[in-house]
Amino acid sequence: MTTDNRTEDQKVAAVRASMTMAGYTMTAQDEHDIRRMFRGEITGDEAVLQAMERDGYGNSTRARELRERIAKAKGAQ
């Protein structure tokens, strides 16, 4: 496994560049969530679920699937 020696700001800049190339503009909330993921405060699944809930998709099939996957992952710890 390769060690990533970039700073958090450099990693965020790389994500922003990738999102821009894909045609998406990173919001302040996106950046906040990304930084929390880099710090290990939340997982990618948790960040996606939170974004879905903010956008009104908290009762969707995909949100339910994410909740199940998150619960299983936490149970395995």
Secondary structure as GFF3:
##gff-version 3
##sequence-region A 1 77
A	DSSP	alpha_helix	8	21	.	.	.	ID=ss1
A	DSSP	alpha_helix	28	38	.	.	.	ID=ss2
A	DSSP	alpha_helix	44	54	.	.	.	ID=ss3
A	DSSP	alpha_helix	61	75	.	.	.	ID=ss4
###
